[in-house]
Amino acid sequence: MTPRAWKRLFMRSVLWAAMTVGLVVLFFLMRTTWQIYGKEREAAQEHANEAQALAELSARKAALSTEIDRLNSPQGIDAEIRERYPVAKTGEEVIVLTNNPNATSSAPAAAPSPWQRFVDWLSW
């Protein structure tokens, strides 16, 4: 072989080695970039989840603050006690409401007639 052929062979070998090293470096850079991209996506998803949780907690805080303000008033305490326990204030009375506006007393109705009892018995 001539020196020029050796020189061409050497240059081709160096070129192939440089291309191989370059491809290996490019592969590692792409892999690292892909890993960073994946971590960025995970962080963005986590950020969105945390923002949603923060919004829910803020809404709950507002609702609890409203409830605390309501319970700090005498009317709120009274309403909560009446809701939880069957109590009445001194002087309050029980009122019974009926569907019949013409009923004036709560006396028991007259005994049903025999015919009415027979009809009721048939519909049993």
Contact map, one row per residue, 1 for C-alpha under 8 A:
1110110000000000000000000000000000000000000000000000000000000000000000000000000000000000000000000000000000000000000000000000
1111110000000000000000000000000000000000000000000000000000000000000000000000000000000000000000000000000000000000000000000000
1111111000000000000000000000000000000000000000000000000000000000000000000000000000000000000000000000000000000000000000000000
0111111100000000000000000000000000000000000000000000000000000000000000000000000000000000000000000000000000000000000000000000
1111111110000000000000000000000000000000000000000000000000000000000000000000000000000000000000000000000000000000000000000000
1111111111000000000000000000000000000000000000000000000000000000000000000000000000000000000000000000000000000000000000000000
0011111111100000000000000000000000000000000000000000000000000000000000000000000000000000000000000000000000000000000000000000
0001111111110000000000000000000000000000000000000000000000000000000000000000000000000000000000000000000000000000000000000000
0000111111111000000000000000000000000000000000000000000000000000000000000000000000000000000000000000000000000000000000000000
0000011111111100000000000000000000000000000000000000000000000000000000000000000000000000000000000000000000000000000000000000
0000001111111110000000000000000000000000000000000000000000000000000000000000000000000000000000000000000000000000000000000000
0000000111111111000000000000000000000000000000000000000000000000000000000000000000000000000000000000000000000000000000000000
0000000011111111100000000000000000000000000000000000000000000000000000000000000000000000000000000000000000000000000000000000
0000000001111111110000000000000000000000000000000000000000000000000000000000000000000000000000000000000000000000000000000000
0000000000111111111000000000000000000000000000000000000000000000000000000000000000000000000000000000000000000000000000000000
0000000000011111111100000000000000000000000000000000000000000000000000000000000000000000000000000000000000000000000000000000
0000000000001111111110000000000000000000000000000000000000000000000000000000000000000000000000000000000000000000000000000000
0000000000000111111111000000000000000000000000000000000000000000000000000000000000000000000000000000000000000000000000000000
0000000000000011111111100000000000000000000000000000000000000000000000000000000000000000000000000000000000000000000000000000
0000000000000001111111110000000000000000000000000000000000000000000000000000000000000000000000000000000000000000000000000000
0000000000000000111111111000000000000000000000000000000000000000000000000000000000000000000000000000000000000000000000000000
0000000000000000011111111100000000000000000000000000000000000000000000000000000000000000000000000000000000000000000000000000
0000000000000000001111111110000000000000000000000000000000000000000000000000000000000000000000000000000000000000000000000000
0000000000000000000111111111000000000000000000000000000000000000000000000000000000000000000000000000000000000000000000000000
0000000000000000000011111111100000000000000000000000000000000000000000000000000000000000000000000000000000000000000000000000
0000000000000000000001111111110000000000000000000000000000000000000000000000000000000000000000000000000000000000000000000000
0000000000000000000000111111111000000000000000000000000000000000000000000000000000000000000000000000000000000000000000000000
0000000000000000000000011111111100000000000000000000000000000000000000000000000000000000000000000000000000000000000000000000
0000000000000000000000001111111110000000000000000000000000000000000000000000000000000000000000000000000000000000000000000000
0000000000000000000000000111111111000000000000000000000000000000000000000000000000000000000000000000000000000000000000000000
0000000000000000000000000011111111100000000000000000000000000000000000000000000000000000000000000000000000000000000000000000
0000000000000000000000000001111111110000000000000000000000000000000000000000000000000000000000000000000000000000000000000000
0000000000000000000000000000111111111000000000000000000000000000000000000000000000000000000000000000000000000000000000000000
0000000000000000000000000000011111111100000000000000000000000000000000000000000000000000000000000000000000000000000000000000
0000000000000000000000000000001111111110000000000000000000000000000000000000000000000000000000000000000000000000000000000000
0000000000000000000000000000000111111111000000000000000000000000000000000000000000000000000000000000000000000000000000000000
0000000000000000000000000000000011111111100000000000000000000000000000000000000000000000000000000000000000000000000000000000
0000000000000000000000000000000001111111110000000000000000000000000000000000000000000000000000000000000000000000000000000000
0000000000000000000000000000000000111111111000000000000000000000000000000000000000000000000000000000000000000000000000000000
0000000000000000000000000000000000011111111100000000000000000000000000000000000000000000000000000000000000000000000000000000
0000000000000000000000000000000000001111111110000000000000000000000000000000000000000000000000000000000000000000000000000000
0000000000000000000000000000000000000111111111000000000000000000000000000000000000000000000000000000000000000000000000000000
0000000000000000000000000000000000000011111111100000000000000000000000000000000000000000000000000000000000000000000000000000
0000000000000000000000000000000000000001111111110000000000000000000000000000000000000000000000000000000000000000000000000000
0000000000000000000000000000000000000000111111111000000000000000000000000000000000000000000000000000000000000000000000000000
0000000000000000000000000000000000000000011111111100000000000000000000000000000000000000000000000000000000000000000000000000
0000000000000000000000000000000000000000001111111110000000000000000000000000000000000000000000000000000000000000000000000000
0000000000000000000000000000000000000000000111111111000000000000000000000000000000000000000000000000000000000000000000000000
0000000000000000000000000000000000000000000011111111100000000000000000000000000000000000000000000000000000000000000000000000
0000000000000000000000000000000000000000000001111111110000000000000000000000000000000000000000000000000000000000000000000000
0000000000000000000000000000000000000000000000111111111000000000000000000000000000000000000000000000000000000000000000000000
0000000000000000000000000000000000000000000000011111111100000000000000000000000000000000000000000000000000000000000000000000
0000000000000000000000000000000000000000000000001111111110000000000000000000000000000000000000000000000000000000000000000000
0000000000000000000000000000000000000000000000000111111111000000000000000000000000000000000000000000000000000000000000000000
0000000000000000000000000000000000000000000000000011111111100000000000000000000000000000000000000000000000000000000000000000
0000000000000000000000000000000000000000000000000001111111110000000000000000000000000000000000000000000000000000000000000000
0000000000000000000000000000000000000000000000000000111111111000000000000000000000000000000000000000000000000000000000000000
0000000000000000000000000000000000000000000000000000011111111100000000000000000000000000000000000000000000000000000000000000
0000000000000000000000000000000000000000000000000000001111111110000000000000000000000000000000000000000000000000000000000000
0000000000000000000000000000000000000000000000000000000111111111000000000000000000000000000000000000000000000000000000000000
0000000000000000000000000000000000000000000000000000000011111111100000000000000000000000000000000000000000000000000000000000
0000000000000000000000000000000000000000000000000000000001111111110000000000000000000000000000000000000000000000000000000000
0000000000000000000000000000000000000000000000000000000000111111111000000000000000000000000000000000000000000000000000000000
0000000000000000000000000000000000000000000000000000000000011111111100000000000000000000000000000000000000000000000000000000
0000000000000000000000000000000000000000000000000000000000001111111110000000000000000000000000000000000000000000000000000000
0000000000000000000000000000000000000000000000000000000000000111111111000000000000000000000000000000000000000000000000000000
0000000000000000000000000000000000000000000000000000000000000011111111100000000000000000000000000000000000000000000000000000
0000000000000000000000000000000000000000000000000000000000000001111111110000000000000000000000000000000000000000000000000000
0000000000000000000000000000000000000000000000000000000000000000111111111000000000000000000000000000000000000000000000000000
0000000000000000000000000000000000000000000000000000000000000000011111111011100000000000000000000000000000000000000000000000
0000000000000000000000000000000000000000000000000000000000000000001111111111100100000000000000000000000000000000000000000000
0000000000000000000000000000000000000000000000000000000000000000000111111101100000000000000000000000000000000000000000000000
0000000000000000000000000000000000000000000000000000000000000000000011111111100000000000000000000000000000000000000000000000
0000000000000000000000000000000000000000000000000000000000000000000000111111110000000000000000000000000000000000000000000000
0000000000000000000000000000000000000000000000000000000000000000000001101111111000000000000000000000000000000000000000000000
0000000000000000000000000000000000000000000000000000000000000000000001111111111100000000000000000000000000000000000000000000
0000000000000000000000000000000000000000000000000000000000000000000001111111111110000000000000000000000000000000000000000000
0000000000000000000000000000000000000000000000000000000000000000000000000111111111000000000000000000000000000000000000000000
0000000000000000000000000000000000000000000000000000000000000000000000000011111111100000000000000000000000000000000000000000
0000000000000000000000000000000000000000000000000000000000000000000000100001111111110000000000000000000000000000000000000000
0000000000000000000000000000000000000000000000000000000000000000000000000000111111111010000000000000000000000000000000000000
0000000000000000000000000000000000000000000000000000000000000000000000000000011111111111000000000000000000000000000000000000
0000000000000000000000000000000000000000000000000000000000000000000000000000001111111100000000000000000000000000000000000000
0000000000000000000000000000000000000000000000000000000000000000000000000000000111111100000000000000000000000000000000000000
0000000000000000000000000000000000000000000000000000000000000000000000000000000011111110000000000000000000000000000000000000
0000000000000000000000000000000000000000000000000000000000000000000000000000000001111111000000000000000000000000000000000000
0000000000000000000000000000000000000000000000000000000000000000000000000000000011001111100000000000000000000000000000000000
0000000000000000000000000000000000000000000000000000000000000000000000000000000001000111110100000000000000000000000000000000
0000000000000000000000000000000000000000000000000000000000000000000000000000000000000011111100000000000000000000000000000000
0000000000000000000000000000000000000000000000000000000000000000000000000000000000000001111100000000000000000000000000000000
0000000000000000000000000000000000000000000000000000000000000000000000000000000000000000111110000000000000000000000000000000
0000000000000000000000000000000000000000000000000000000000000000000000000000000000000001111111000000000000000000000000000000
0000000000000000000000000000000000000000000000000000000000000000000000000000000000000000001111100000000000000000000000000000
0000000000000000000000000000000000000000000000000000000000000000000000000000000000000000000111110000000000000000000000000000
0000000000000000000000000000000000000000000000000000000000000000000000000000000000000000000011111000000000000000000000000000
0000000000000000000000000000000000000000000000000000000000000000000000000000000000000000000001111100000000000000000000000000
0000000000000000000000000000000000000000000000000000000000000000000000000000000000000000000000111110000000000000000000000000
0000000000000000000000000000000000000000000000000000000000000000000000000000000000000000000000011111100000000000000000000000
0000000000000000000000000000000000000000000000000000000000000000000000000000000000000000000000001111100000000000000000000000
0000000000000000000000000000000000000000000000000000000000000000000000000000000000000000000000000111111000000000000000000000
0000000000000000000000000000000000000000000000000000000000000000000000000000000000000000000000000111111000000000000000000000
0000000000000000000000000000000000000000000000000000000000000000000000000000000000000000000000000001111100000000000000000000
0000000000000000000000000000000000000000000000000000000000000000000000000000000000000000000000000001111111000000000000000000
0000000000000000000000000000000000000000000000000000000000000000000000000000000000000000000000000000011111000000000000000000
0000000000000000000000000000000000000000000000000000000000000000000000000000000000000000000000000000001111100000000000000000
0000000000000000000000000000000000000000000000000000000000000000000000000000000000000000000000000000001111110000000000000000
0000000000000000000000000000000000000000000000000000000000000000000000000000000000000000000000000000000011111000000000000000
0000000000000000000000000000000000000000000000000000000000000000000000000000000000000000000000000000000001111100000000000000
0000000000000000000000000000000000000000000000000000000000000000000000000000000000000000000000000000000000111110000000000000
0000000000000000000000000000000000000000000000000000000000000000000000000000000000000000000000000000000000011111000000000000
0000000000000000000000000000000000000000000000000000000000000000000000000000000000000000000000000000000000001111100000000000
0000000000000000000000000000000000000000000000000000000000000000000000000000000000000000000000000000000000000111110110000000
0000000000000000000000000000000000000000000000000000000000000000000000000000000000000000000000000000000000000011111110000000
0000000000000000000000000000000000000000000000000000000000000000000000000000000000000000000000000000000000000001111111000000
0000000000000000000000000000000000000000000000000000000000000000000000000000000000000000000000000000000000000000111111100000
0000000000000000000000000000000000000000000000000000000000000000000000000000000000000000000000000000000000000001111111110000
0000000000000000000000000000000000000000000000000000000000000000000000000000000000000000000000000000000000000001111111111000
0000000000000000000000000000000000000000000000000000000000000000000000000000000000000000000000000000000000000000011111111100
0000000000000000000000000000000000000000000000000000000000000000000000000000000000000000000000000000000000000000001111111110
0000000000000000000000000000000000000000000000000000000000000000000000000000000000000000000000000000000000000000000111111111
0000000000000000000000000000000000000000000000000000000000000000000000000000000000000000000000000000000000000000000011111111
0000000000000000000000000000000000000000000000000000000000000000000000000000000000000000000000000000000000000000000001111111
0000000000000000000000000000000000000000000000000000000000000000000000000000000000000000000000000000000000000000000000111111
0000000000000000000000000000000000000000000000000000000000000000000000000000000000000000000000000000000000000000000000011111
